[in-house]
Amino acid sequence: MWIDNETETDFLNFSGVADAVAEIIYSANGRPISIGVSGAWPR
């Protein structure tokens, strides 16, 4: 586990996803959009 401080290094490789979501939000130009987050939950 990493300490809970900001860093410039993307240890979890989420920058591609973050960039794609940011582009979707930006290109909506104020129109409503829906963004879903899904994944497996531990049992």
N, C-alpha and C positions, 0 to 999 in steps of 0.2 A: 504494500500500500504506500501511496505517496503522501507527503505532508500536504495540508490543505492551503497552499499558497499559490498565487498565480505564477505561471511560467510561460516563457515564449516557446518552449518545447512541447510539441503535441505528442505526449507519451502514448495516448490511446488511439492515435491516427483518426481523429474525428474531424479534422480540418476539411476534408473533402465533403463530408456530409454537411458540416456547418456552412461551407461556401455555397452548396447547392440550395439549402434552405434559405439562406440570405438572398440568393438570386431570385428565388420564387417569391419571397416577400417583397423584394424591391420591384420586381416586374409586375406585381399586382396593381401598382399605381393607386392604392387606396381602395381597390375593390375588395370585397370580402373573400377570404380564402379559408380553407380548413387544412390543418396539418395534423396528421395522426402519428402517434408514437406507439409502436407495438414491439413486443419481444417476449421471449420465454420468461416466465416467472419461476423461481426455484420452488420446489415442492417440499 
